[in-house]
Amino acid sequence: MKCLIHAWHHHEGELRRWLVSRLGNPADAEDLLQDVFEKAMLQGEKFCSLENARAWLFRVARNTLIDRYRVQRDQVELPDDLPLDEAESEAVEELSECLPRVLSELSADDREAITLCDLNGISQQRFADLKGISLPAAKSRIQRARRRLRQTLETNCQVRRDQAGKVCCFVPRPPVK
């Protein structure tokens, strides 16, 4: 671990300046710098066998920075008093009443794919194994079944969408008896 401490003291300042230049905030740079140090510590003795410790530290810093940007990009702050769009959820819940009838109108293969993967929650890999087909073939089969289910729902239940593309209304169909 002596080699890690030596490399860290030798490159820490340069890493900090690089992170501050990318983040624009010294506190955020310190947080990332600690993450990089932790990752180096987790390497243990393997760190000492690195050919170029500086390059490794900068690569880890860059990847850690990229991960932080990904997390920040995907998060959107929502207000606490955000109202629920009850009309949409009601329409979708009511539309689920059409599902048994529409499923019965699909081919046996489509019905099986939808039932097993979407309703029963088995993985696409498990579906492929059950059917004795490759994973890409299973994915294609499931996607085609979903597309035909959507078309059948839209046609037979007369599903309409609002300007935002959300289900707004439909004509319910009684279940098959």
C-alpha positions in Angstrom: 0.0 0.0 0.0 3.0 2.2 0.2 3.0 2.6 -3.6 -0.6 3.8 -3.4 0.1 6.4 -0.8 3.2 7.6 -2.8 1.2 7.7 -6.1 -1.7 9.5 -4.4 0.5 12.2 -2.9 2.3 12.6 -6.2 -0.8 13.0 -8.3 -3.6 14.3 -5.9 -3.1 18.0 -6.7 -3.1 17.4 -10.4 -6.3 15.3 -10.1 -8.0 17.9 -7.9 -7.2 20.7 -10.4 -8.5 18.6 -13.3 -11.7 17.8 -11.5 -12.3 21.4 -10.4 -11.8 22.5 -14.0 -14.4 20.0 -15.2 -16.9 20.5 -12.3 -16.4 24.2 -11.6 -17.0 23.5 -7.9 -14.2 22.6 -5.4 -16.5 20.8 -3.0 -17.8 18.5 -5.8 -14.2 17.9 -6.9 -13.3 16.9 -3.4 -16.2 14.4 -3.3 -15.1 12.8 -6.6 -11.5 12.8 -5.5 -12.5 10.8 -2.4 -14.4 8.4 -4.6 -11.2 7.9 -6.8 -9.1 7.4 -3.7 -11.6 4.8 -2.4 -11.5 2.9 -5.7 -7.7 3.0 -5.6 -7.7 1.6 -2.1 -10.1 -1.2 -3.1 -7.4 -2.3 -5.6 -5.2 -3.2 -2.7 -1.9 -4.8 -3.8 -3.0 -4.8 -7.5 -2.5 -1.1 -7.5 1.2 -1.6 -7.0 1.5 -3.7 -10.1 0.1 -0.9 -12.3 2.4 0.2 -15.0 1.2 3.8 -15.0 -0.5 4.8 -11.7 -1.2 8.3 -13.0 -3.0 7.1 -16.1 -5.0 4.7 -14.0 -6.0 7.4 -11.5 -7.0 9.8 -14.3 -9.0 7.1 -16.1 -10.9 6.3 -12.9 -11.5 10.0 -12.2 -12.8 10.5 -15.7 -15.1 7.4 -15.4 -16.3 8.6 -12.0 -17.1 12.0 -13.4 -19.0 10.5 -16.3 -21.0 8.4 -13.9 -21.9 11.6 -11.9 -23.0 13.4 -15.1 -25.2 10.4 -16.0 -26.9 10.4 -12.6 -27.5 14.2 -12.7 -28.9 14.1 -16.2 -31.4 11.4 -15.3 -32.8 13.2 -12.2 -35.4 15.8 -12.4 -36.5 17.7 -9.3 -40.3 17.4 -9.0 -42.4 19.7 -6.8 -43.9 18.2 -3.6 -47.4 19.3 -4.5 -47.4 17.7 -8.0 -51.0 16.6 -8.7 -51.6 13.1 -10.0 -53.1 12.8 -13.5 -56.0 10.7 -12.3 -57.8 10.8 -15.6 -55.0 9.1 -17.4 -54.5 6.4 -14.7 -58.3 5.8 -14.6 -58.4 5.4 -18.4 -55.4 3.0 -18.4 -56.9 1.0 -15.5 -60.3 0.7 -17.2 -58.5 -0.2 -20.5 -57.0 -3.2 -18.6 -60.6 -4.6 -18.5 -60.4 -5.0 -22.3 -57.2 -7.0 -22.0 -58.7 -10.5 -21.4 -61.0 -10.2 -24.3 -58.3 -8.8 -26.6 -55.8 -11.5 -25.5 -58.3 -14.2 -26.4 -58.4 -12.7 -29.9 -54.7 -13.0 -30.4 -52.9 -16.1 -31.8 -51.9 -18.7 -29.3 -48.2 -17.8 -29.8 -48.8 -14.1 -29.2 -51.1 -14.8 -26.2 -48.4 -17.1 -24.7 -45.6 -14.5 -25.2 -47.7 -11.7 -23.6 -49.0 -13.8 -20.8 -45.6 -15.3 -19.8 -43.4 -12.3 -20.2 -45.6 -9.3 -19.5 -48.3 -10.6 -17.2 -46.4 -13.4 -15.4 -43.1 -11.5 -15.5 -40.7 -14.2 -16.7 -37.5 -12.9 -18.3 -37.1 -13.0 -22.1 -34.1 -15.3 -21.6 -36.3 -17.8 -19.7 -38.9 -17.5 -22.4 -36.3 -18.3 -25.0 -35.2 -21.3 -23.0 -38.8 -22.5 -22.6 -39.4 -22.2 -26.4 -36.0 -23.6 -27.4 -35.1 -20.5 -29.4 -32.3 -17.9 -29.2 -32.6 -14.8 -27.1 -32.8 -12.4 -30.1 -35.5 -14.6 -31.6 -37.5 -14.5 -28.4 -37.1 -10.7 -28.2 -38.4 -10.4 -31.7 -41.3 -12.7 -31.0 -42.3 -10.8 -27.9 -42.0 -7.4 -29.6 -44.2 -8.6 -32.5 -46.8 -9.9 -30.0 -46.8 -6.6 -28.1 -47.3 -4.7 -31.4 -50.2 -6.9 -32.4 -51.7 -6.6 -28.9 -51.5 -2.8 -29.2 -53.1 -2.8 -32.7 -55.9 -5.1 -31.6 -56.5 -2.9 -28.5 -56.6 0.2 -30.6 -58.9 -1.3 -33.2 -61.3 -3.4 -31.1 -61.5 -1.1 -28.1 -61.3 2.1 -30.2 -58.5 3.5 -28.1 -57.9 7.2 -28.6 -55.0 9.3 -27.4 -54.8 12.9 -26.4 -52.3 15.5 -27.9 -49.6 14.2 -25.5 -50.0 10.6 -26.8 -51.6 9.3 -23.6 -54.6 7.1 -23.6 -57.7 9.3 -23.0 -60.6 7.2 -23.9 -61.8 3.9 -25.5 -64.9 1.8 -25.9 -65.0 -1.0 -23.3 -65.8 -4.5 -24.5 -67.3 -7.1 -22.2 -65.3 -10.2 -21.5 -65.9 -13.3 -23.6 -68.3 -15.7 -21.8 
